[in-house]
Amino acid sequence: MTTETIGPWQQAFRDRKEAQAARDQGMAQSAASEENAKARAVAEQALEVLIKTTPEFTATNVVEACTELGIEAKDWRCIGSMFAKAARDGRIRAIGLENSRRKSRHCGDQKIWESLEYQLWD
């Protein structure tokens, strides 16, 4: 029996791939949750509005738009995949990080997104 020896950078790459896979699985489970379905539908609409009308925004802006309408999610992680899809589609791009203002996020980092479809309206 031979034991594979790998360097630290190779292990870090494997760990990162496993972490990304776990993230993707968690986002998919949260997005598919029946308990989050209504919140996700409203959040999708809020994200669409932000993409068209706001040059820069965060997930907190989407959550605030939903909660102002009285919509709450069991778990707001259900919206993470929406941002990932919009970025893959070339509609938004991450331009930085800031601490979240949401108490439930405990000042955790969140991405600042730039809309690539923002238009000034006359």
C-alpha positions in Angstrom: 0.0 0.0 0.0 1.4 3.3 -1.0 0.5 6.6 0.5 0.3 9.6 -1.7 2.4 12.5 -0.6 1.2 16.0 -1.6 2.6 19.4 -1.0 0.8 22.1 1.1 -0.4 24.0 -2.0 -1.9 20.8 -3.4 -3.8 20.2 -0.1 -5.0 23.8 0.0 -6.3 23.3 -3.6 -8.2 20.1 -2.6 -9.5 21.8 0.6 -10.7 24.8 -1.5 -12.4 22.5 -4.0 -14.2 20.7 -1.2 -15.2 24.0 0.4 -16.6 25.3 -2.9 -18.5 22.0 -3.5 -20.0 22.3 0.0 -20.9 26.0 -0.6 -22.6 25.1 -3.9 -24.5 22.2 -2.3 -25.7 24.4 0.5 -26.8 27.2 -1.9 -28.7 24.6 -4.0 -30.4 23.2 -0.9 -31.4 26.6 0.4 -32.7 27.8 -2.9 -34.8 24.6 -3.3 -36.3 25.0 0.2 -40.1 25.3 0.1 -39.9 27.5 3.2 -37.8 30.0 1.2 -39.7 29.9 -2.0 -41.8 33.1 -1.5 -38.8 35.1 -0.2 -36.7 33.9 -3.1 -39.3 34.9 -5.7 -39.6 38.4 -4.2 -35.8 38.6 -3.9 -35.4 37.7 -7.6 -37.6 40.7 -8.5 -35.7 43.0 -6.1 -32.4 41.9 -7.7 -33.8 42.6 -11.1 -34.8 46.1 -10.1 -31.4 46.8 -8.5 -29.5 45.6 -11.5 -31.4 48.0 -13.7 -31.5 51.0 -11.3 -28.6 50.9 -9.0 -24.9 51.2 -9.9 -23.6 49.3 -6.8 -25.4 47.1 -4.2 -25.1 44.2 -1.8 -27.2 41.3 -0.7 -28.3 43.4 2.2 -30.1 45.7 -0.2 -32.0 42.8 -1.6 -33.0 41.5 1.9 -34.0 45.0 2.9 -36.3 45.3 -0.1 -38.0 42.1 0.8 -38.4 42.8 4.5 -39.9 46.2 3.7 -42.6 44.3 1.9 -43.1 42.0 5.0 -41.3 39.1 3.3 -39.0 37.0 5.5 -37.0 33.9 4.5 -36.2 31.0 6.9 -32.6 31.4 5.7 -31.5 34.3 3.5 -28.7 32.2 2.1 -31.3 31.2 -0.4 -30.5 34.3 -2.5 -26.7 33.5 -2.9 -27.2 31.5 -6.1 -29.1 34.4 -7.7 -26.0 36.6 -7.4 -23.8 33.8 -8.7 -26.0 33.3 -11.7 -26.2 37.0 -12.5 -22.4 37.2 -12.3 -22.0 34.2 -14.6 -24.5 35.7 -17.0 -22.4 38.9 -17.1 -25.1 41.1 -15.6 -23.1 42.0 -12.4 -19.6 41.7 -11.1 -18.0 41.8 -7.6 -16.0 44.9 -7.0 -15.2 44.7 -3.3 -16.2 43.6 0.1 -17.8 45.3 3.1 -19.1 44.3 6.4 -22.7 43.4 6.5 -25.1 45.7 8.3 -27.5 42.9 9.1 -27.4 41.8 12.7 -27.9 38.1 11.8 -24.6 38.3 9.7 -22.5 39.5 12.6 -20.6 42.0 10.5 -19.5 39.2 8.1 -18.0 40.1 4.8 -20.3 40.5 1.9 -19.6 41.3 -1.7 -20.3 44.7 -3.2 -21.8 44.1 -6.7 -21.6 46.4 -9.7 -24.4 46.4 -12.1 -23.3 46.0 -15.7 -26.8 46.9 -16.9 -27.4 50.1 -14.9 -28.8 52.9 -16.9 -29.5 56.5 -16.0 -33.1 57.2 -16.7 -34.1 60.6 -18.1 
